[in-house]
Amino acid sequence: MSTDEASRHSAEVPDRNLALELVRVTEAAAMAGGRWVGRGEKNDADGAAVAAMRRVISSVAMNGVVVIGEGEKDEAPMLFNGEHVGDGTGPGVDVAVDPIDGTTLTAKGMSNAVSVMAVSERGSMYDPSSVFYMDKLAAGPDIADVVDIRLPVAENIRRVAKAKRVSAADVTVVMLDRPRHEQLATQIRDAGARIRYIADGDVAGAIMAARPDTGIDLLLGIGGTPEGIITACAMKALGGTIQGVLAPKDDDERQKAIDAGLHLDTVLSTNELVRGDNAFFVATGITDGELLRGVRYRADGCFTQSLVMRSKSGTIRLIDAHHSLAKLREYTAAAG
């Protein structure tokens, strides 16, 4: 591609039609990964979803660069960071993908495994460098302005309860079930709130906290930095908030972050994780959950359910789709 062509693509703005292009990508990944639900092989499930996603993303009308992918090129042969994706036409965009958010959930047949993808204008996504974890807080639009990750847990829970006009005992916090969260869990319970543990997949957990009628009020705890950036795209459409503080897992990672010029004590807001206001988020359910219904296979094909959001318009769509047997075979064959 010439310099003039590259400049033209970068100047183009992603339009509303891109959303329905992107959902085909997560549908394909979910259908392929869904074949491995309950089989105890999370790597095989992820590999199947990645292969299907990569095949379909190449047909999307965009000039994309993967900012959040499966890893560095040498470690991930598919959808690696820095890879160019799309058909090379249309707008220049940053792309974040997670073919399966919740590989353990998929392998064990547990709820809330999804395939997710986010897109925003070129150069707008935060580059976490080599820091793979961050301490997060995510909440919906009704309490986005009253919570602050810098405050004590008890104070945030008090503020949530006051804003929602309930008692602290009615506040439910979702977080990953990890040993590192033992102290946090004690603080949440001491404040009078309840905990909903999830085994994996905190993108789905954060969106549950931001969506009405899920029974979840707040997401807290340390999870993946890439997932935080994907979540930020969703929060822009939902009107919620995600706040994050980078959490290096060891001294070596901490030093790499410092060398990369990252500020480890800075709170990263939604708008710092993803700049601008033209972001897209799509998710397709793999297993049943509060957020989405999982893939259902039938003799003539399968059914999927997807969530599609665009921040510029604030549009949120729930899409139920039936896929023919031929299309299902195409995706699962590509994945195999």
Contacts in CASP RR format, 6 or more apart in sequence:
PFRMAT RR
TARGET T0000
AUTHOR 0000-0000-0000
METHOD contacts of the structure
MODEL  1
MSTDEASRHSAEVPDRNLALELVRVTEAAAMAGGRWVGRGEKNDADGAAV
AAMRRVISSVAMNGVVVIGEGEKDEAPMLFNGEHVGDGTGPGVDVAVDPI
DGTTLTAKGMSNAVSVMAVSERGSMYDPSSVFYMDKLAAGPDIADVVDIR
LPVAENIRRVAKAKRVSAADVTVVMLDRPRHEQLATQIRDAGARIRYIAD
GDVAGAIMAARPDTGIDLLLGIGGTPEGIITACAMKALGGTIQGVLAPKD
DDERQKAIDAGLHLDTVLSTNELVRGDNAFFVATGITDGELLRGVRYRAD
GCFTQSLVMRSKSGTIRLIDAHHSLAKLREYTAAAG
1 9 0 8 1.000
1 88 0 8 1.000
6 63 0 8 1.000
9 63 0 8 1.000
9 88 0 8 1.000
9 89 0 8 1.000
9 90 0 8 1.000
9 91 0 8 1.000
9 92 0 8 1.000
10 63 0 8 1.000
10 91 0 8 1.000
10 92 0 8 1.000
10 122 0 8 1.000
12 90 0 8 1.000
12 91 0 8 1.000
12 92 0 8 1.000
13 91 0 8 1.000
13 121 0 8 1.000
13 278 0 8 1.000
14 62 0 8 1.000
14 91 0 8 1.000
14 92 0 8 1.000
14 93 0 8 1.000
14 119 0 8 1.000
14 120 0 8 1.000
14 121 0 8 1.000
14 278 0 8 1.000
14 280 0 8 1.000
15 91 0 8 1.000
16 310 0 8 1.000
16 312 0 8 1.000
16 313 0 8 1.000
16 315 0 8 1.000
18 60 0 8 1.000
18 61 0 8 1.000
18 62 0 8 1.000
18 91 0 8 1.000
18 119 0 8 1.000
18 280 0 8 1.000
19 280 0 8 1.000
19 282 0 8 1.000
19 308 0 8 1.000
19 309 0 8 1.000
19 310 0 8 1.000
19 315 0 8 1.000
19 317 0 8 1.000
20 308 0 8 1.000
21 60 0 8 1.000
21 61 0 8 1.000
21 62 0 8 1.000
22 60 0 8 1.000
22 117 0 8 1.000
22 119 0 8 1.000
22 280 0 8 1.000
22 282 0 8 1.000
22 308 0 8 1.000
23 282 0 8 1.000
23 284 0 8 1.000
23 306 0 8 1.000
23 308 0 8 1.000
23 319 0 8 1.000
24 56 0 8 1.000
24 59 0 8 1.000
24 60 0 8 1.000
25 53 0 8 1.000
25 56 0 8 1.000
25 57 0 8 1.000
25 60 0 8 1.000
25 117 0 8 1.000
25 282 0 8 1.000
26 53 0 8 1.000
26 114 0 8 1.000
26 115 0 8 1.000
26 116 0 8 1.000
26 117 0 8 1.000
26 282 0 8 1.000
26 283 0 8 1.000
26 284 0 8 1.000
26 306 0 8 1.000
27 115 0 8 1.000
27 284 0 8 1.000
27 304 0 8 1.000
27 306 0 8 1.000
27 321 0 8 1.000
27 323 0 8 1.000
28 52 0 8 1.000
28 53 0 8 1.000
28 55 0 8 1.000
28 56 0 8 1.000
28 331 0 8 1.000
29 49 0 8 1.000
29 50 0 8 1.000
29 52 0 8 1.000
29 53 0 8 1.000
29 56 0 8 1.000
29 99 0 8 1.000
29 100 0 8 1.000
29 115 0 8 1.000
29 284 0 8 1.000
30 49 0 8 1.000
30 114 0 8 1.000
30 115 0 8 1.000
30 284 0 8 1.000
30 285 0 8 1.000
30 286 0 8 1.000
30 294 0 8 1.000
30 295 0 8 1.000
30 304 0 8 1.000
31 52 0 8 1.000
31 295 0 8 1.000
31 302 0 8 1.000
31 304 0 8 1.000
31 323 0 8 1.000
31 328 0 8 1.000
31 331 0 8 1.000
31 332 0 8 1.000
32 48 0 8 1.000
32 49 0 8 1.000
32 51 0 8 1.000
32 52 0 8 1.000
32 53 0 8 1.000
32 331 0 8 1.000
32 332 0 8 1.000
32 334 0 8 1.000
32 335 0 8 1.000
32 336 0 8 1.000
33 45 0 8 1.000
33 46 0 8 1.000
33 47 0 8 1.000
33 48 0 8 1.000
33 49 0 8 1.000
33 52 0 8 1.000
33 99 0 8 1.000
33 100 0 8 1.000
33 106 0 8 1.000
33 115 0 8 1.000
33 286 0 8 1.000
33 335 0 8 1.000
34 45 0 8 1.000
34 48 0 8 1.000
34 49 0 8 1.000
34 106 0 8 1.000
34 286 0 8 1.000
34 287 0 8 1.000
34 295 0 8 1.000
35 45 0 8 1.000
35 48 0 8 1.000
35 332 0 8 1.000
35 335 0 8 1.000
36 42 0 8 1.000
36 44 0 8 1.000
36 45 0 8 1.000
36 48 0 8 1.000
36 106 0 8 1.000
36 107 0 8 1.000
37 45 0 8 1.000
37 106 0 8 1.000
37 107 0 8 1.000
37 109 0 8 1.000
37 113 0 8 1.000
37 286 0 8 1.000
37 287 0 8 1.000
37 295 0 8 1.000
38 106 0 8 1.000
38 107 0 8 1.000
38 108 0 8 1.000
38 109 0 8 1.000
39 45 0 8 1.000
39 107 0 8 1.000
40 107 0 8 1.000
40 108 0 8 1.000
41 107 0 8 1.000
42 103 0 8 1.000
42 104 0 8 1.000
42 106 0 8 1.000
42 107 0 8 1.000
43 103 0 8 1.000
45 100 0 8 1.000
45 103 0 8 1.000
45 106 0 8 1.000
45 107 0 8 1.000
46 99 0 8 1.000
46 100 0 8 1.000
46 103 0 8 1.000
47 78 0 8 1.000
47 99 0 8 1.000
47 335 0 8 1.000
48 332 0 8 1.000
48 335 0 8 1.000
48 336 0 8 1.000
49 99 0 8 1.000
49 100 0 8 1.000
49 115 0 8 1.000
49 286 0 8 1.000
49 335 0 8 1.000
50 70 0 8 1.000
50 78 0 8 1.000
50 79 0 8 1.000
50 99 0 8 1.000
51 78 0 8 1.000
51 334 0 8 1.000
51 335 0 8 1.000
51 336 0 8 1.000
52 99 0 8 1.000
52 331 0 8 1.000
52 332 0 8 1.000
52 334 0 8 1.000
52 335 0 8 1.000
53 79 0 8 1.000
53 97 0 8 1.000
53 99 0 8 1.000
53 115 0 8 1.000
53 117 0 8 1.000
54 78 0 8 1.000
54 79 0 8 1.000
54 85 0 8 1.000
55 331 0 8 1.000
55 334 0 8 1.000
56 331 0 8 1.000
57 79 0 8 1.000
57 85 0 8 1.000
57 86 0 8 1.000
57 95 0 8 1.000
57 97 0 8 1.000
58 85 0 8 1.000
58 86 0 8 1.000
58 87 0 8 1.000
59 86 0 8 1.000
59 87 0 8 1.000
60 85 0 8 1.000
60 86 0 8 1.000
60 87 0 8 1.000
61 86 0 8 1.000
61 87 0 8 1.000
61 88 0 8 1.000
61 89 0 8 1.000
61 90 0 8 1.000
62 85 0 8 1.000
62 86 0 8 1.000
62 87 0 8 1.000
62 88 0 8 1.000
62 89 0 8 1.000
62 90 0 8 1.000
62 91 0 8 1.000
62 92 0 8 1.000
62 93 0 8 1.000
62 95 0 8 1.000
62 119 0 8 1.000
63 84 0 8 1.000
63 86 0 8 1.000
63 88 0 8 1.000
63 89 0 8 1.000
63 90 0 8 1.000
63 91 0 8 1.000
63 92 0 8 1.000
63 93 0 8 1.000
64 84 0 8 1.000
64 85 0 8 1.000
64 86 0 8 1.000
64 88 0 8 1.000
64 92 0 8 1.000
64 93 0 8 1.000
64 94 0 8 1.000
64 95 0 8 1.000
64 119 0 8 1.000
64 122 0 8 1.000
65 82 0 8 1.000
65 83 0 8 1.000
65 84 0 8 1.000
65 85 0 8 1.000
65 92 0 8 1.000
65 93 0 8 1.000
65 94 0 8 1.000
65 95 0 8 1.000
65 122 0 8 1.000
66 79 0 8 1.000
66 80 0 8 1.000
66 81 0 8 1.000
66 82 0 8 1.000
66 83 0 8 1.000
66 84 0 8 1.000
66 85 0 8 1.000
66 95 0 8 1.000
66 96 0 8 1.000
66 97 0 8 1.000
67 81 0 8 1.000
67 82 0 8 1.000
67 94 0 8 1.000
67 95 0 8 1.000
67 96 0 8 1.000
67 123 0 8 1.000
67 125 0 8 1.000
67 127 0 8 1.000
67 229 0 8 1.000
68 81 0 8 1.000
68 95 0 8 1.000
68 96 0 8 1.000
68 97 0 8 1.000
68 98 0 8 1.000
68 118 0 8 1.000
68 125 0 8 1.000
68 226 0 8 1.000
68 229 0 8 1.000
68 230 0 8 1.000
69 76 0 8 1.000
69 79 0 8 1.000
69 80 0 8 1.000
69 81 0 8 1.000
69 83 0 8 1.000
69 96 0 8 1.000
69 97 0 8 1.000
69 98 0 8 1.000
69 226 0 8 1.000
70 76 0 8 1.000
70 78 0 8 1.000
70 79 0 8 1.000
70 80 0 8 1.000
70 97 0 8 1.000
70 99 0 8 1.000
71 80 0 8 1.000
71 81 0 8 1.000
72 80 0 8 1.000
72 81 0 8 1.000
73 80 0 8 1.000
73 81 0 8 1.000
73 82 0 8 1.000
73 83 0 8 1.000
79 85 0 8 1.000
79 97 0 8 1.000
79 99 0 8 1.000
85 95 0 8 1.000
91 121 0 8 1.000
91 122 0 8 1.000
92 121 0 8 1.000
92 122 0 8 1.000
93 119 0 8 1.000
93 120 0 8 1.000
93 121 0 8 1.000
93 122 0 8 1.000
94 119 0 8 1.000
94 120 0 8 1.000
94 121 0 8 1.000
94 122 0 8 1.000
94 123 0 8 1.000
94 124 0 8 1.000
94 125 0 8 1.000
95 117 0 8 1.000
95 118 0 8 1.000
95 119 0 8 1.000
96 117 0 8 1.000
96 118 0 8 1.000
96 119 0 8 1.000
96 125 0 8 1.000
96 226 0 8 1.000
96 229 0 8 1.000
96 230 0 8 1.000
96 233 0 8 1.000
97 116 0 8 1.000
97 117 0 8 1.000
97 118 0 8 1.000
98 115 0 8 1.000
98 116 0 8 1.000
98 117 0 8 1.000
98 203 0 8 1.000
98 226 0 8 1.000
98 227 0 8 1.000
98 230 0 8 1.000
99 115 0 8 1.000
100 106 0 8 1.000
100 113 0 8 1.000
100 114 0 8 1.000
100 115 0 8 1.000
100 286 0 8 1.000
101 113 0 8 1.000
101 114 0 8 1.000
101 115 0 8 1.000
101 116 0 8 1.000
101 200 0 8 1.000
101 201 0 8 1.000
101 202 0 8 1.000
101 203 0 8 1.000
101 204 0 8 1.000
101 227 0 8 1.000
101 230 0 8 1.000
101 283 0 8 1.000
102 112 0 8 1.000
102 113 0 8 1.000
102 114 0 8 1.000
102 199 0 8 1.000
102 200 0 8 1.000
102 201 0 8 1.000
102 204 0 8 1.000
103 113 0 8 1.000
103 200 0 8 1.000
104 110 0 8 1.000
104 199 0 8 1.000
104 200 0 8 1.000
105 111 0 8 1.000
105 112 0 8 1.000
105 113 0 8 1.000
105 199 0 8 1.000
105 200 0 8 1.000
105 201 0 8 1.000
105 286 0 8 1.000
105 287 0 8 1.000
106 113 0 8 1.000
106 286 0 8 1.000
106 287 0 8 1.000
108 199 0 8 1.000
109 287 0 8 1.000
110 199 0 8 1.000
110 200 0 8 1.000
110 287 0 8 1.000
111 287 0 8 1.000
111 288 0 8 1.000
111 289 0 8 1.000
111 290 0 8 1.000
112 198 0 8 1.000
112 201 0 8 1.000
112 204 0 8 1.000
112 205 0 8 1.000
112 208 0 8 1.000
112 287 0 8 1.000
112 289 0 8 1.000
112 290 0 8 1.000
112 291 0 8 1.000
113 200 0 8 1.000
113 201 0 8 1.000
113 204 0 8 1.000
113 285 0 8 1.000
113 286 0 8 1.000
113 287 0 8 1.000
114 201 0 8 1.000
114 203 0 8 1.000
114 204 0 8 1.000
114 283 0 8 1.000
114 284 0 8 1.000
114 285 0 8 1.000
114 286 0 8 1.000
114 291 0 8 1.000
114 292 0 8 1.000
115 283 0 8 1.000
115 284 0 8 1.000
115 285 0 8 1.000
115 286 0 8 1.000
116 203 0 8 1.000
116 230 0 8 1.000
116 281 0 8 1.000
116 282 0 8 1.000
116 283 0 8 1.000
117 230 0 8 1.000
117 281 0 8 1.000
117 282 0 8 1.000
117 283 0 8 1.000
118 229 0 8 1.000
118 230 0 8 1.000
118 233 0 8 1.000
118 234 0 8 1.000
118 274 0 8 1.000
118 279 0 8 1.000
118 280 0 8 1.000
118 281 0 8 1.000
118 282 0 8 1.000
119 233 0 8 1.000
119 279 0 8 1.000
119 280 0 8 1.000
120 233 0 8 1.000
120 274 0 8 1.000
120 275 0 8 1.000
120 276 0 8 1.000
120 278 0 8 1.000
120 279 0 8 1.000
120 280 0 8 1.000
121 276 0 8 1.000
121 278 0 8 1.000
121 279 0 8 1.000
123 275 0 8 1.000
124 274 0 8 1.000
124 275 0 8 1.000
124 276 0 8 1.000
124 279 0 8 1.000
125 229 0 8 1.000
125 273 0 8 1.000
125 274 0 8 1.000
125 275 0 8 1.000
126 229 0 8 1.000
126 232 0 8 1.000
126 268 0 8 1.000
126 272 0 8 1.000
126 273 0 8 1.000
126 274 0 8 1.000
128 134 0 8 1.000
128 225 0 8 1.000
128 226 0 8 1.000
128 229 0 8 1.000
128 246 0 8 1.000
128 262 0 8 1.000
129 256 0 8 1.000
129 257 0 8 1.000
129 260 0 8 1.000
129 262 0 8 1.000
130 253 0 8 1.000
130 256 0 8 1.000
130 257 0 8 1.000
130 260 0 8 1.000
131 225 0 8 1.000
131 246 0 8 1.000
131 247 0 8 1.000
131 248 0 8 1.000
131 253 0 8 1.000
131 256 0 8 1.000
131 257 0 8 1.000
131 262 0 8 1.000
132 224 0 8 1.000
132 225 0 8 1.000
132 226 0 8 1.000
132 249 0 8 1.000
132 253 0 8 1.000
133 222 0 8 1.000
133 223 0 8 1.000
133 224 0 8 1.000
133 225 0 8 1.000
133 246 0 8 1.000
133 247 0 8 1.000
133 248 0 8 1.000
133 249 0 8 1.000
134 222 0 8 1.000
134 223 0 8 1.000
134 224 0 8 1.000
134 225 0 8 1.000
134 228 0 8 1.000
134 244 0 8 1.000
134 245 0 8 1.000
134 246 0 8 1.000
134 247 0 8 1.000
134 268 0 8 1.000
135 149 0 8 1.000
135 221 0 8 1.000
135 222 0 8 1.000
135 223 0 8 1.000
135 244 0 8 1.000
135 245 0 8 1.000
135 247 0 8 1.000
136 149 0 8 1.000
136 202 0 8 1.000
136 206 0 8 1.000
136 219 0 8 1.000
136 220 0 8 1.000
136 221 0 8 1.000
136 222 0 8 1.000
136 223 0 8 1.000
136 228 0 8 1.000
136 231 0 8 1.000
136 242 0 8 1.000
136 243 0 8 1.000
136 244 0 8 1.000
137 147 0 8 1.000
137 148 0 8 1.000
137 149 0 8 1.000
137 156 0 8 1.000
137 218 0 8 1.000
137 219 0 8 1.000
137 220 0 8 1.000
137 221 0 8 1.000
137 241 0 8 1.000
137 242 0 8 1.000
137 243 0 8 1.000
137 244 0 8 1.000
138 205 0 8 1.000
138 206 0 8 1.000
138 209 0 8 1.000
138 210 0 8 1.000
138 218 0 8 1.000
138 219 0 8 1.000
138 231 0 8 1.000
138 235 0 8 1.000
138 240 0 8 1.000
138 241 0 8 1.000
138 242 0 8 1.000
138 243 0 8 1.000
139 147 0 8 1.000
139 160 0 8 1.000
139 209 0 8 1.000
139 210 0 8 1.000
139 217 0 8 1.000
139 218 0 8 1.000
139 219 0 8 1.000
139 240 0 8 1.000
139 241 0 8 1.000
140 209 0 8 1.000
140 210 0 8 1.000
140 211 0 8 1.000
140 235 0 8 1.000
140 238 0 8 1.000
140 239 0 8 1.000
140 240 0 8 1.000
140 241 0 8 1.000
141 210 0 8 1.000
141 238 0 8 1.000
141 239 0 8 1.000
141 240 0 8 1.000
142 163 0 8 1.000
142 164 0 8 1.000
143 159 0 8 1.000
143 160 0 8 1.000
143 163 0 8 1.000
143 164 0 8 1.000
143 217 0 8 1.000
143 218 0 8 1.000
144 239 0 8 1.000
144 240 0 8 1.000
144 241 0 8 1.000
146 159 0 8 1.000
146 160 0 8 1.000
146 162 0 8 1.000
146 163 0 8 1.000
147 156 0 8 1.000
147 159 0 8 1.000
147 160 0 8 1.000
147 218 0 8 1.000
147 241 0 8 1.000
147 243 0 8 1.000
148 156 0 8 1.000
148 243 0 8 1.000
149 156 0 8 1.000
149 243 0 8 1.000
149 244 0 8 1.000
149 245 0 8 1.000
149 267 0 8 1.000
150 267 0 8 1.000
151 159 0 8 1.000
152 187 0 8 1.000
153 184 0 8 1.000
153 187 0 8 1.000
153 188 0 8 1.000
153 191 0 8 1.000
153 220 0 8 1.000
154 187 0 8 1.000
154 190 0 8 1.000
154 191 0 8 1.000
156 218 0 8 1.000
156 220 0 8 1.000
157 168 0 8 1.000
157 171 0 8 1.000
157 173 0 8 1.000
157 188 0 8 1.000
157 191 0 8 1.000
157 192 0 8 1.000
157 193 0 8 1.000
157 218 0 8 1.000
158 168 0 8 1.000
158 191 0 8 1.000
160 171 0 8 1.000
160 217 0 8 1.000
160 218 0 8 1.000
161 167 0 8 1.000
161 168 0 8 1.000
161 170 0 8 1.000
161 171 0 8 1.000
164 170 0 8 1.000
164 171 0 8 1.000
164 217 0 8 1.000
168 191 0 8 1.000
168 192 0 8 1.000
168 193 0 8 1.000
169 192 0 8 1.000
169 193 0 8 1.000
169 194 0 8 1.000
171 192 0 8 1.000
171 193 0 8 1.000
171 194 0 8 1.000
171 217 0 8 1.000
171 218 0 8 1.000
172 193 0 8 1.000
172 194 0 8 1.000
172 195 0 8 1.000
172 196 0 8 1.000
172 215 0 8 1.000
172 216 0 8 1.000
172 217 0 8 1.000
172 218 0 8 1.000
173 188 0 8 1.000
173 193 0 8 1.000
173 194 0 8 1.000
173 195 0 8 1.000
173 196 0 8 1.000
173 216 0 8 1.000
173 217 0 8 1.000
173 218 0 8 1.000
173 219 0 8 1.000
173 220 0 8 1.000
174 195 0 8 1.000
174 196 0 8 1.000
174 197 0 8 1.000
174 198 0 8 1.000
174 205 0 8 1.000
174 208 0 8 1.000
174 209 0 8 1.000
174 216 0 8 1.000
174 218 0 8 1.000
174 219 0 8 1.000
174 220 0 8 1.000
175 181 0 8 1.000
175 184 0 8 1.000
175 185 0 8 1.000
175 195 0 8 1.000
175 196 0 8 1.000
175 197 0 8 1.000
175 198 0 8 1.000
175 202 0 8 1.000
175 219 0 8 1.000
175 220 0 8 1.000
175 221 0 8 1.000
176 197 0 8 1.000
176 198 0 8 1.000
176 199 0 8 1.000
176 200 0 8 1.000
176 201 0 8 1.000
176 202 0 8 1.000
176 221 0 8 1.000
176 222 0 8 1.000
176 223 0 8 1.000
177 197 0 8 1.000
177 198 0 8 1.000
177 199 0 8 1.000
178 222 0 8 1.000
180 222 0 8 1.000
181 221 0 8 1.000
181 222 0 8 1.000
184 220 0 8 1.000
184 221 0 8 1.000
185 195 0 8 1.000
188 194 0 8 1.000
188 195 0 8 1.000
188 220 0 8 1.000
189 195 0 8 1.000
196 216 0 8 1.000
198 204 0 8 1.000
198 205 0 8 1.000
201 227 0 8 1.000
202 219 0 8 1.000
202 223 0 8 1.000
202 224 0 8 1.000
202 227 0 8 1.000
202 228 0 8 1.000
202 231 0 8 1.000
203 227 0 8 1.000
203 228 0 8 1.000
203 230 0 8 1.000
203 231 0 8 1.000
203 234 0 8 1.000
203 283 0 8 1.000
204 283 0 8 1.000
204 289 0 8 1.000
204 291 0 8 1.000
204 292 0 8 1.000
205 216 0 8 1.000
205 219 0 8 1.000
205 291 0 8 1.000
206 219 0 8 1.000
206 227 0 8 1.000
206 228 0 8 1.000
206 231 0 8 1.000
206 234 0 8 1.000
206 235 0 8 1.000
206 242 0 8 1.000
207 231 0 8 1.000
207 234 0 8 1.000
207 238 0 8 1.000
207 283 0 8 1.000
207 291 0 8 1.000
207 307 0 8 1.000
208 214 0 8 1.000
208 215 0 8 1.000
208 216 0 8 1.000
208 219 0 8 1.000
208 290 0 8 1.000
208 291 0 8 1.000
209 216 0 8 1.000
209 217 0 8 1.000
209 218 0 8 1.000
209 219 0 8 1.000
210 234 0 8 1.000
210 235 0 8 1.000
210 238 0 8 1.000
210 239 0 8 1.000
210 240 0 8 1.000
211 238 0 8 1.000
211 291 0 8 1.000
214 290 0 8 1.000
214 291 0 8 1.000
215 290 0 8 1.000
216 290 0 8 1.000
222 247 0 8 1.000
223 247 0 8 1.000
225 246 0 8 1.000
228 242 0 8 1.000
228 244 0 8 1.000
228 273 0 8 1.000
229 273 0 8 1.000
229 274 0 8 1.000
230 281 0 8 1.000
231 242 0 8 1.000
232 242 0 8 1.000
232 270 0 8 1.000
232 273 0 8 1.000
232 274 0 8 1.000
232 279 0 8 1.000
233 274 0 8 1.000
233 279 0 8 1.000
233 280 0 8 1.000
233 281 0 8 1.000
233 309 0 8 1.000
233 311 0 8 1.000
234 281 0 8 1.000
234 283 0 8 1.000
234 309 0 8 1.000
235 241 0 8 1.000
235 242 0 8 1.000
235 270 0 8 1.000
236 270 0 8 1.000
236 274 0 8 1.000
236 276 0 8 1.000
236 277 0 8 1.000
236 279 0 8 1.000
236 281 0 8 1.000
236 311 0 8 1.000
237 279 0 8 1.000
237 281 0 8 1.000
237 309 0 8 1.000
237 310 0 8 1.000
237 311 0 8 1.000
237 314 0 8 1.000
237 315 0 8 1.000
237 316 0 8 1.000
238 309 0 8 1.000
238 316 0 8 1.000
240 270 0 8 1.000
241 269 0 8 1.000
241 270 0 8 1.000
242 269 0 8 1.000
242 270 0 8 1.000
242 273 0 8 1.000
243 267 0 8 1.000
243 268 0 8 1.000
243 269 0 8 1.000
243 270 0 8 1.000
244 267 0 8 1.000
244 268 0 8 1.000
244 269 0 8 1.000
244 273 0 8 1.000
245 264 0 8 1.000
245 265 0 8 1.000
245 266 0 8 1.000
245 267 0 8 1.000
245 268 0 8 1.000
246 257 0 8 1.000
246 262 0 8 1.000
246 264 0 8 1.000
246 266 0 8 1.000
246 268 0 8 1.000
248 254 0 8 1.000
248 256 0 8 1.000
248 257 0 8 1.000
248 264 0 8 1.000
254 264 0 8 1.000
257 264 0 8 1.000
258 264 0 8 1.000
277 311 0 8 1.000
277 312 0 8 1.000
278 310 0 8 1.000
278 311 0 8 1.000
278 312 0 8 1.000
279 310 0 8 1.000
279 311 0 8 1.000
279 312 0 8 1.000
280 308 0 8 1.000
280 309 0 8 1.000
280 310 0 8 1.000
280 311 0 8 1.000
281 307 0 8 1.000
281 308 0 8 1.000
281 309 0 8 1.000
282 306 0 8 1.000
282 307 0 8 1.000
282 308 0 8 1.000
282 309 0 8 1.000
283 291 0 8 1.000
283 292 0 8 1.000
283 306 0 8 1.000
283 307 0 8 1.000
284 292 0 8 1.000
284 295 0 8 1.000
284 304 0 8 1.000
284 305 0 8 1.000
284 306 0 8 1.000
284 307 0 8 1.000
285 291 0 8 1.000
285 292 0 8 1.000
285 293 0 8 1.000
285 294 0 8 1.000
285 295 0 8 1.000
285 304 0 8 1.000
285 305 0 8 1.000
285 306 0 8 1.000
286 294 0 8 1.000
286 295 0 8 1.000
287 294 0 8 1.000
288 294 0 8 1.000
291 307 0 8 1.000
292 305 0 8 1.000
292 306 0 8 1.000
292 307 0 8 1.000
293 305 0 8 1.000
294 304 0 8 1.000
294 305 0 8 1.000
295 302 0 8 1.000
295 303 0 8 1.000
295 304 0 8 1.000
296 302 0 8 1.000
296 303 0 8 1.000
297 328 0 8 1.000
299 325 0 8 1.000
300 324 0 8 1.000
300 325 0 8 1.000
301 322 0 8 1.000
301 323 0 8 1.000
301 324 0 8 1.000
301 325 0 8 1.000
301 327 0 8 1.000
301 328 0 8 1.000
302 322 0 8 1.000
302 323 0 8 1.000
302 328 0 8 1.000
303 320 0 8 1.000
303 321 0 8 1.000
303 322 0 8 1.000
303 323 0 8 1.000
304 320 0 8 1.000
304 321 0 8 1.000
304 323 0 8 1.000
305 318 0 8 1.000
305 319 0 8 1.000
305 320 0 8 1.000
305 321 0 8 1.000
306 318 0 8 1.000
306 319 0 8 1.000
306 321 0 8 1.000
307 316 0 8 1.000
307 317 0 8 1.000
307 318 0 8 1.000
307 319 0 8 1.000
308 315 0 8 1.000
308 316 0 8 1.000
308 317 0 8 1.000
308 318 0 8 1.000
308 319 0 8 1.000
309 315 0 8 1.000
309 316 0 8 1.000
309 317 0 8 1.000
END
